Amino acid sequence: MAAGTVRRAAAAAALAVLLTACGSGAGSPPAASPSASADPTALATPTDRSPHGVLLAAQLAMHSARRAHFSGNLGQDTVAGLLFWAPKTVLQLKRPGTTEQLIVLDTTAYRGGDAATANRLGGRHWEKFAGVPGADGQRPVPYADTVDRLNPVVALTAAVAASSPEQVGEEEIDGTAVEHYRVTTTVADYADAQAQLAPARRQALRAALGDGGVITLDLWLNDRDQLVQLHRAGSGAASRVDDTLRFDEFGGPLSVQAPAEADTADAGGRSLPPL
């Protein structure tokens, strides 16, 4: 078995142990976490502050947060909004300077909220899209490739699975001290690390990041090991990735509601329009 496969399997198994321990009782301390020592299958204590140990702690911290506000850019596209990555996918995405919005509630998407959409739909401000069930009978998450590029847990899962993470050093973001870490991985390994995603979704992520390319991840963590800034850069066979995202309001009182039914028109099987 390849070293990268062993590392991903060990990290996934250890994260499962950590999550189980965190739900075992109000006063329970975290269980063991993978070490960044020479043996990638070894378990370390929560005091492991090697780069790999810190990145695993960040993965757990963000998994536990479940939601956050984000802002920044995906390539040339400036974005901001709210993302819930657990227990179900919820996304509200806006582009500064425009009035159209995207809302994803698990397997349903809503586009609009602006005057142009209301003019096109005869007064209703939102168009509703429901994914077509696949061969397994499950409806897909709309715009999953965008959701997965925004999801900090996905980025941290790829970082934990990568070899030789590097601690760049202490820096400041908006006057707050943060620790800067960097990893380099392939687009294929980035996607393959996502054992929580279905194969079709991992393939969509590979395509979105430039299949065949190499990705460098820069991650800035606060003193609670939460990911406050992410920079993802690389190039594949047909595209170049250059994403920068900020995260805040972790686990805060964030809320996304479905538009009023009376203000919504069903897309009637029409394909999802591109973002």
N, C-alpha and C positions, 0 to 999 in steps of 0.2 A: 504494500500500500504506500502511495506517495506521501512524503512528509507533510505536504499541505493538506491532504485529505485527513491524515491523523490529527493534525492541529485543529482542523474544523470540527471533527467529530469530538475531540476532547473538550473543546470550548463549548460546544452545544450541550454535551452531557453535563459539564460543570455548571453551566447556566441553569439547567433544569434543576440541579441540586440546590442552587442558590435560591431560585424562585420558590421551590417547595419549602425550604427552611424559612423564608420570609413570611410564608403564610401559615406557619405552624403555631404561632402564638404571639401575643402582644409584646412580650418581653424577650422573644427569642433573638439571639445574635445571629448575624449572617453565617451561613455554613462555609465550608472551604471553597476556594476559587482557584482556577488554574494558575500555575506559576509560569513565569517567563524563563525558567531555568532551562538547562540543556534538554531535560526530559519534558516534552510538551504535554504528556499525559499526567504529570504530577499535579497534586493539589496543593495550593498554598493557603495560608491564613489570610484574613482580611487586611493584615498589616503588610502584605506584599505590595510594595510601592515601586516595583520594577515597571518599565513602560507597559509591558503586556498585562501585568496585574492591574495597573491603573486603568487601562482601556477596558478590561473586563469589568472593573468596578463601575466605570462610566456606562457600559452597556446595561448593567443591572439598574443603575440609577435612572437612566432614561426609560427603561422598560417599566419601572415602578411609577414614573411620573405620568405616563399614559397620554399626555397631551401637552401642547405648548403653542405659543404664538410664534410665527416665523416671518422673516422678511429677508429680502435679498434678490438674487438673480439665479435663474436657470438658463445658462447661456446668455443670450441677448435679451431674454424676457425678464423684466422686473416683476416680482411677485411679493405678495404679503397675505397673511391670513392666519387661520387656525387649523391645526391638525390634531386629530385624535387617532392614535395608532393601536389602542387597546381599550376595551375588549373588542370593539369593532372599528372599522375605518370610517372616520368622519373628516371631511375637508371643506373649508370655506376659503376660496382663493380669489383675490382681487389683484388687479393690475393698477398701480397708482396712475392717475390721469385718465382712467376710463371708468365707466359706470357699470359695465357688464360684470357679472359675478358667476362663479362656478361653486355649486354646493354638491358634495357627494355624501350620501348617507348610506353606507354599507354598499348595497348593490344598485342604488338608484342615484342618478345625477340630475341636477337642475341647472339650466343655463339661462341667464337673463338678469332680471331685476332692474332693467333700464328701459328708457323710453323707446329706443330702437326696437327692442324685442316686443314691446307692447304694440307698436305700430305694425309690426310684421304679423303678430298673432291676433290682431283685432281687438286689442285692449288688455289682454292678459300679459303679465310681465315675465312669466317663467315658462320654459319648455321642459318637460319631464322625459327622461330617458331611462328605461329599465333594460338591463343587460339581458341578452338572449342566453338561456341555459345551455351549458356545454354538454358534452357526452356523458358527464357524470351527474347531470341534472342540476348542477349548481350554477347560479348566476354570477358572472364575474364582477369584480369591483371596477366601475368605470374609471378611466384615466389612471389605471393602476401603475403605469410606468412613471407618471408624474408623482403620484402618491409615494412610490418607492424611492424616487430621487429626493423627495422632501423629507422622508422619514429618517430621523436621527438614529433610530435603533438599527435600521438597515445599514447605514454607514458604519456604525460602531461594530456591527456583526462582521462586516468585511474587514474592519481594522483589527479585530481580535483574531481573525483567522489568518491574517497576513504574517509573514515572517519578519523578524528583526525590526520591530517598532522602535522609533527613535524619539527621545525626549529632546526637543529643540531648546527649551528653556522657559523661564518665567517672563511674561510680557504683561501689558495692560490693554484692556478693551474698555473704553468709556470710563477710565479711571479705576477699574477693578482689576486686581491681580488675577491672572489666569496662567495655566500651564499649557504650553504648546507641544503637541506631539505630531509625528509624521510617520506615515507608512506608505509603501509602494506595493502595488499588486496588479495583477492583470484584470481586465474586464471580466474574463471568463471566471476567474477565481472569486472576484467580487460578487458575481451573481450566484455562483455555485455554493458560496458560503451561506446563502439564504435558505436553509432547510425548512424554514417556516412558510415559504412561498411555494405555490404549485409550480410544476415544471414550465408551463406556458408563461407564467408570470416571471419566472427567472429569465426565460428567453427574451421576453419583452424588455426586461431591465438591461440585458446585454445589448440589445439593439439600441436602446435609448442612450447608453453610455459609449457606444462605438465598439461593436464586437471586434475582437482581434487586437484591441489596444491595451495600453498600460495606463493605470490610474495612480496618481499621487493624492493621498488624503492628508490634509492638514487639519488638525482638530485642536480646539482651544477649550479647556475644561476649567470650570470654576472650583472653588474650594470644597464643593459638595460633589465633585466629579461629574457634574452635569455639563453636557455639550452646549456651549454658548455660541460657538462659531465653527463653521465647517467650510473648508475650501476643497473642491474636488476638481482636479485638472488632468487632462490626458487626451490622447487622440487614438482613433481607431481607423479601420479601413476606409470608412466613408464619412466620418464626422469627428468633430473636436468638442470635448467637454470642458467647460469652464464655469463652474457653479460656486457661488458664495452665499451662504445662508447664516442668518443669526437666529437664535432661539432664546425665548424668555417666557415668563409666566408659567413655568413648569408646574403641571398639576393644579393650576389655578382655577378659579370659578369661570371657566370658559364655556360658552354655549353656542351651538349651531342648531337652528330650527328649520324644518322643512317649510317652504313657502305655503301660504294659504291655498287650499285646494281650489277655491273659487278664482284664484289668480294664476292658475296653472293650466297649461294645455299639454295633452299627451303627444309625444312625438310620433306615435303611431307606427313604430318600427323603423323610423328614420335612423340612419347611422349616426353615431356620435360625431359632431363636428370637431375638427382639430382645435386644440387650444391655441 
